Amino acid sequence: MAPRLDFSDWWSKDTGKGTPVVVTMENPNYSVVEINGPDAAFMPVEKSRGKNAKQVTWVLLLKAHRAVGCVAWLATLLWALLGAIKKRLIFRQGVSMASEKMVKGKLLFTVIKLFLVTSLAILAFEVVAYFKGWHYFRNHPNLHIPRTSIEIQGLFHMVYVAWLTFRADYIAPTIQLLSKFCVVLFLIQSVDRMVLCFGCFWIKYKKIKPRIEGGDPFKSDDVERSAYEYPMVLVQIPMCNEREVYEQSISAVCQLDWPRDRILIQVLDDSNDESIQWLIKGEVTKWSQKGINIIYRHRLIRTGYKAGNLKSAMGCDYVKDYEFVAIFDADFQPNPDFLKTAVPHFKDNPQLGLVQARWAFVNKDENLLTRLQNINLCFHFEVEQQVNGVFLNFFGFNGTAGVWRIKALEESGGWLERTTVEDMDIAVRAHLNGWKFIFLNDVKVLCEVPESYEAYRKQQHRWHSGPMQLFRLCLPAIITSKIAIWKKANLILLFFLLRKLILPFYSFTLFCIILPLTMFVPEAELPVWVICYVPVFMSFLNILPSPKSFPFIVPYLLFENTMSVTKFNAMVSGLFQLGSSYEWVVTKKSGRSSESDLLAVAERETKTINQPQVFRGASESELSELNQLKELKEATPAPKKKSNKIYRKELTLAFLLLTASVRSLLASQGVHFYFLLFQGVTFLLVGLDLIGEQMS
C-alpha cells in the first residue's frame, strides 16, 4: 500500500474557487498532481519532478553531513589553536620570549598589562551585576543611576552604584574626548587615502606616463640608436651577511644590457662573517673572469650601516668619471633592459635627480604574511608613489631599484649617517634643493618580502622609527628652505605628520585601547561606522591595486590593526630619539626565485656563453679564491629550524580584546562583539608567532 497523503487540513484554509481533487498513484516514483479547479488542468505545469520520501531523507542526511563536517572543522581548528597555546605557554616547547630591549617598549608593555588587569577586575564586577539584574541601560538609552536609599539593595550594590557615578562623571568624558580626536584623525587620513585613489584613477583614465624628452633612443631606428651616447653608470650592490641572495643579485646585475666600458659594478660588502665574505669574493671573481667590470669592496668597521657603506663607496676617486649611480639591494634582480628604460629619462632633463622603479615580489604567494604585505606594497607603489610622482614630482626614495644623478646626490649633501632611513633622508634634501623625481610604474624589479613575522616586525620598526627621527632633524631645514609654501606644507603635514605619525597613532589608540575601554564605559560607545563601515571601505581601496587579494580583505584589516602596536612603538621611539631608533637589523631573506625567473636567468646565461667573451688571465690569488669558494659551498650547512617566539605586547592585547568581547556580549552589542573577538584572535595568533614561516 502506498502511504496515504492527506492535505485536507491545509486545503480547508484555501480560499480558491472550485473543488480540489487529489490523484494518488500507487507507484511511489510518480509525483502527486494537485488540481485546484476546473481550469487548473489546462494551465501550464512546472517541469520540476516531485521528491519522494527516500529523496527527502537523503537530502536531509546530506545537509546533516555538511553541518557535522563544518562543526568538526571548527572543532579541529579550535583544538589545534588550544594545542599550540598549551605547547607555547605551558610547556614552553620551542619558544623563546621576544626580548624587550627598549625602555619605551617596556613602558608600553606595562601600560597594556595595567589595562588588562583593570579590565579583568571590571569584567568580574560587571558579571556579578549582570546576574543580579542591575541593567540600567535596558529600557532607555541613557544611564539611570539609583539615587534614593530605597533603590540601594546592599553594600555591593552601593559600591556598584558608586562605580557607575564615577564612570559617568570622570572616565566617560575623557574617553569621549580622546575618541572624538582619534575619529577626526581617522577621517582626515581616510580623505587623504581617497584623494590618492582618485589621483590614481585619473592617471589610469588619462593614461599619464613619464615621457622621455626627445624620444626613447632605444625605440627609434638603428641610426639614432647608434648615435646615442651611453652615459657612464655606476651600479652599487650594498649587502651585509646576505648568504641566501648574493649570488642571484650579482648575477642579475652583471647581465644588465649596457656597454661594458660605460658601466662599473661595485659590490659593497659589510659582512662580518668571513665565510660569506669569501663566497661573495668568489662570485665577483667569477664574473670578472667573464669580462664584467666589477669590483669588491669590504669595510672592516660597519659605521653608519647602509648609509655609511654608500658614503664610503662614493668617496672613491674614480666616481667622478660617472654621471649616474644605480642602487640595488642584495635581493633585487633587475631585468637586463633596466638601465635602457630608466637612464634615457635623464636626457635633456637637467632638473631630474631620481628615477625610481617599482618592486615585484617572487614570493608574494608563499604564505598569508607575504600576501598581506603584497597588498600594502602594491598600494604604496601603484597609488602613493605614482600619484606623488606625477602631480608633485616628489616621493620618498625606496632605497633600491632607482637611478640617481650623482650631481643631485652631491649638491644635496650626499649620504648621511644620522638616521636609519638614509633613502628618505636624501630624497627630502634633494627635494629641498629643487630636484625632481620620476616614478616608473611599468618598470618592475624582482625582490623578496619577509616570510617570517620576526623579520617583518623588525623591518616595520625601522621603517616607522626612522621617519620620525628624520622629521625632528630636517624640520628646521624644511621651514627655512626656498621651496614653495605648498611644498613645505605637503612635506610637513602630509608626508611626515599624516602618513608617518597620525596613521600609527590613531590606529593603535582607537582600535586597540579606546574600543576595548568603551565596552566597560558604555557612555563613550563608538559608533558602528567607525568600527566597521569606514575601515572596510578603506581596506577595499587598499586592495584595489591588487584585485586578486580581495578574498583576504578581512585578514588584511585585522592584521593591520595588529601591526599598529609595532608601528606605534616605533613611531614613539623615533619621535623621542630613543635608543631603538638607531638600531639597524638586516631583513632576513630566503633566496627564493620563481620558476619563470630561473628559466629566464638560464636563458640569459646560455646566450652569454654562446657569445664571444673577453676573458682575463686568472692570477694565482684568484684561482685560490675560486678553490676556497668551492670548498665553502660544499661545507655550507643546511638551514636550521628556528624556535618560535612569544611577543608579549601582542599577547597581552589579545587577552585585553577578548575580555572586552565578553563584556560586549553581556551588553548584546553585535558588531562590537564580533570585531573584538576576531581582532583578539588575530592578536593571539600573532603573539604566538603562528603567522609566516619559521625557517631561518
Secondary structure, 3 states (H helix, E strand, C coil): CCCCCCCHHHHCCCCCCCCCEEECCCCCCCCCEEECCCCHHHCCCCCCCCCCHHHHHHHHHHHHHHHHHHHHHHHHHHHHHHHHHHHHHHCCCCEEECCCCCHHHHHHHHHHHHHHHHHHHHHHHHHHHHHCCCCCCCCCCCCCCCCCCCCCCCHHHHHHHHHHHHHHHHHHHHHHHHHHHHHHHHHHHHHHHHHHHHHHHHHHHHCCCCCCCCCCHHHCCHHHHHHCCCCCEEEEEEECCCCCCHHHHHHHHHCCCCCHHHEEEEEEECCCCHHHHHHHHHHHHHHHHCCCCEEEEECCCCCCHHHHHHHHHHCCHHHHHCCEEEECCCCCECCCCHHHHHHHHHCCCCCEEEEEEEEEECCCCCCHHHHHHHHHHHHHHHHHHHHHHHHCCCCCCCCCCEEEEHHHHHHCCCCCCCCCCHHHHHHHHHHHCCCEEEEEEEEEEEECCCCEHHHHHHHHHHHHHHHHHHHHHHHHHHHHCCCCHHHHHHHHHHHHHHHHHHHHHHHHHHHHHHHHHHHHCHHHCCCHHHHHHHHHHHHHHHHCCCHHHHHHHHHHHHHHHHHHHHHHHHHHHHHCCCHHHHCCCCCCCCCCCCHHHHHHHHHHHHHHHHCCCCCCCCCHHHHHHHHHHHHHHHCCCCCCECCEEECHHHHHHHHHHHHHHHHHHHCCCHHHHHHHHHHHHHHHHHHCCCCECCEC
